[in-house]
Amino acid sequence: MMKHRAFKTRLEQYRQASAIHGGILNACMAALAVRLSRVRIPSKRLRLRLYRTIYGKKYTALNESELERPLWAYPSFNALFTRGVRAELRPIGSAADQLLCPCDGTVQEVGAIREDKILTVKGIEYSVGSLLAGMDPRPYHDGSYAILFLSPSDCHRIFSPQDGTIDEIIHVPGHRLLVHPPFQRPEYPVFSLNERVILHLSTPLGKCVLVLVAGWGVGNITFPRGRLFRPRLRRTSRLSFDPPLPVKKGDWIATFELGSTAILIGEPADRVTPLVRADEKVHYGQPIFSIQR
């Protein structure tokens, strides 16, 4: 039964890839482009031509004024995709009672966890435990959550939502179904089926987790401060920090390579007020929840 389910999910993965790219051949070409994304593009002129063709025709055009470096200075598509943003354009919220947005993107969902259930507007129900892969989900029952979709034109770095520590990193192998909201289906709960990485943090506002869900084409989620972490291909991998790894709000803590989704889950509190709404475009560092304990 499990093998049959896995086979059906893999077929769905290819069906979705074919649908979004306009056919099997185009999907294969896109997969090849992912594999070539780290190849250095030899000239500045060619880089500009390729980047402005991809971003502007296939994807939303980049706001070049936000880039840390001139567009031509990124030697490969992967370097451009994993770029940073000029720090002065992403002010980091300073209020002590707020969790901050961990990434650039669009809010897909934001709200309260009902006991242990997260229900999305796509009609897909997730238990907290199904997302956390062996972590104890009980501290997050009746907590809060935000689901943030990163488009290909977004900055794909992930940042700490508060001061505190990273206690553990967990890598869960899985599928690479499309995370794009129009392709999400109840029979294929993408956030619990896909490959993902879970960052467990402790903050002055309580514990929280960031679930980084890999999407189609994603082959890597990297950690600028956790380079010794080497996930296994077919088994869940864990790295616990002893002592825990200290972070400040707005610190860069992880990077997606190609499009994905980040889910922020927080513990319950006396009062939690969402400061963003569904379908809102957000940037890392802006307040996402106000929390009173």
Phi, psi and omega in degrees: 000315181296319179294322179296316179298317180296321179295316179297321180293322178294319176299319177296323178301315180289325178297316180295318180298319178296320182294316185285334182260357177083036176126161183299317183298315179294324177295320177294321178295321178295319178296321177295320179298324177298316181294332181267003189293341180266357180289132181291131176273124197289332186232153179299317182298318180292321178301310181300318181296314181292313183298317183283345173281313180293310179266097183144329176247302180283314179242167176301139181298145178285148169273095187294340179290344179274343188293145177292331181228164174302150184304319182293344184281352178272116191285344182213166177298322180294321177298320178290319183293326183262021183296162169263178178240146178305125189302325183292345179269357179230073179299139182265121180304139186254351183294136184287341186258024183233140165270137184260157176295131184274355185198166167284150178159200178235135180288118175274315179215152171207137181169201184255143173280129179264105191057256179241020188246136171247121180246121181269163180291346175280003179079019181257124181257132177238138165275151178301320181299326181293337179271333191263356167051060175099342173291151177292114183277349189299325178299342184257000176299134182065022176273210182228161182209156171219135178249123188238119181265128179258118177278165181301335181272355179280154166298132186253027173267150181246139187233152182294133181279352180197167168295151177155218180220151166267119183268328187200147170241132178234130174251129181243114177293156181179197182276180177227056172296157178295133176268355179304127184311319181297341183263357182285134184226143181302326182285349177229079182292095193299324186288339177256347178267330187281159169304140180204162176236137182243124176253121182259118184240148170246131183224168175298342179264010181110179179282151172211162177230146170248120177256114182259109188261120179287145178246189180304131177087348183282126178242004187198137167233117189249164186227110183297337180245009180227048187292345179280352181283120181237093182298149175271155185288321189239001181230148177297134181242145180228143172228112177262137181264126179224102005285164178304152185274114183289141176222155173252153178303134182088357175292140176285121186238346180197165180219131169274145170244102187086173196297145185197187181225141175244135178240121177258124181236128181239158178293159174294155178214172180301320179209126178236123181243116174296138180251005175228170181226164180302141179075006179277137173283130184230162178233152178297146179094343179277149181297137179242329175223141166259132188231127174244126183248000000 
